[in-house]
Amino acid sequence: GDWSSDVCSSDLLQRTDPVTDEAATAHAPSCSFRRFRATDTEACLAIFDRNCPAFFAPNERADYAAFLANVPEGYEVCSVGDRLVGAFGLLTTDRASIPPWERAMPAIVIPVGAARVRITWILLDPDTQGTGLGAAMMKRAIEGARRAGATQMDIAASHLSEGFFATFNATTVSRQIGRAHV
């Protein structure tokens, strides 16, 4: 089917309004975050598969599997109880930190400058979408970006997640439209 990949950028990192963060996560189930481990690969790929083709093109699965195979630093998983329900990475945007298979992806913006970070491979189990867990993941990413001294966050997103990221002041800066390879 058709897909659209958007690159969004958020200046929320400069905002000081805590109401947005608190309101967005007020009803979220209790969750915990930890660093991704190789043993999480199967669960992450299952979540990825459940998000295809709505949020990811099926042909992106091999890229995601390769990303996970490197046990990327800065990639975290989100769990509710003992169930892994989501994952995301917060990476600096210097070119050396971006794996070769992502450097070739036209939808990824590779900005220069220490004041930027990029959220990568953010995904959430469809059964938990709309519960506040995505907002909790974004809150954690924003807090990590602030600790790193970043003032901008770049996000590669599908056209369906663009509205979610807009709630965090993200704006679309480029769009790629194509057909998914099944």
Residue, then its C-alpha position, 0 to 999 in steps of 0.5 A: g500500500d501507499w505510505s508516507s514518511d515524515v521528518c518532524s522537528s520539535d522545539l519542545l525541548q526549549r519549553t518550560d510548560p510542565v502542564t503538557d508533560e503531566a497532562a499527557t501522561a496522567h492516565a498512562p498505566s504504570c510503566s518502567f524503562r530500561r536499556f534494550r538488551a539482545t534478549d528483547t529483539e524478538a519482542c521488539l520485532a513482534i511489536f514492529d510487525r503489529n505496527c505494519p503496514a500502518f506505521f512502518a513499511p514492511n520492507e523496513r523490518a530488515d533495517y530494524a532487525a539490523f539496528l537491534a542486532n547491534v544492541p544500540e546504545g541509547y535504545e530503551v524499552c518500555s514495559v508494563g509489568d513484565r510485558l514489553v510494550g514499546a521502544f525508542g532510541l535517543l541518539t545524537t545527530d553527528r553522522a558517526s553515530i548513525p548506522p550505515w543503513e540509516r544514513a542511506m534512508p532518505a527520510i532521515v535528516i542528519p543535522v549538524g550541531a551538538a544542540r540536536v538529538r534524534i529519536t529513532w525507531i519509536l514504536l508502541d504495541p497497538d493495544t496500548q496506543g492511546t493510553g498515555l504510554g507514548a506520551a510517557m516515552m516522549k517525556r522520557a526522551i525529552e528529559g534525556a535530550r534536555r540532559a544532553g543539552a539538546t534544544q531540537m529533536d528530529i523524528a522520522a515518523s509515518h503520516l499516521s503518527e504525525g499528529f501524535f508528535a504535533t502534540f509535542n510541538a513537532t512540525t513536519v519539515s519534509r515528506q517522502i511518499g511511496r509504495a510499501h514493498v511487501 
